[in-house]
Amino acid sequence: MKILVIGSTGTIGSAIYKKLVNQNNEVYGAHRDSVDYTIDITDVNSIKGLFKKLPKLDAVINAAGTASRKHFSELKEEDYYIGIKSKLMGQINLVHIAKNYLKNNGSITLTTGILAEHYEPNTIGLSFVNGAIHSFVNAASNELERGIRLNVAAPGAIIGDFPENKKFAGHFPVNIEDVVNVYAEILTSDTTGVIYKKY
């Protein structure tokens, strides 16, 4: 398969990239500081520019995006827009653009996380964009053409990034291998509009 992994130097993205390469896929790793496959998901022209460099793809996986981390009492409108521009509209714009560069029956996988439905202090900015992505995927997956599938991987905190014996959003962190297996499962499934939770 020809697969694009966006955010390929992050904790999750780098692990996905390695697994897919080891499975003998043709994998393109893209990130903000890449020399060959640069992308900034907050910039529509950057997204389009990357896809124009690539062959027709079987799948796109996004593991990039950020949002503000502050207590509710400190959040201002501009803080919310960090997540709206990056993790929310960045991923939505990615879907709009990627669908034109995928083969028939291709797959798009976005990333959210446990905060879409479980509380953790100082993460309201992430919680609301994650929830919005879930609603977007639930609806948009019904209207994509050519059999293109749209799903979400929603992991919890990752062991190593977070202490193994400490709960995050009410759950203990998960192994990166288990999270990567979720992305691999999405690629080989026939599902669309599904939130794959791993926490």
Secondary structure, 3 states (H helix, E strand, C coil): CEEEEECCCCHHHHHHHHHHHHCCCEEEEEECCCCCCECCCCCHHHHHHHHHHCCCEEEEEECCCCCCCCCHHHCCHHHHHHHHHHHHHHHHHHHHHHCCCEEEEEEEEEECCHHHCCCCCCCHHHHHHHHHHHHHHHHHCCCCCCCCEEEEEEECCEECCECCCCCECCECCECHHHHHHHHHHHHHCCCCCCEEEEC
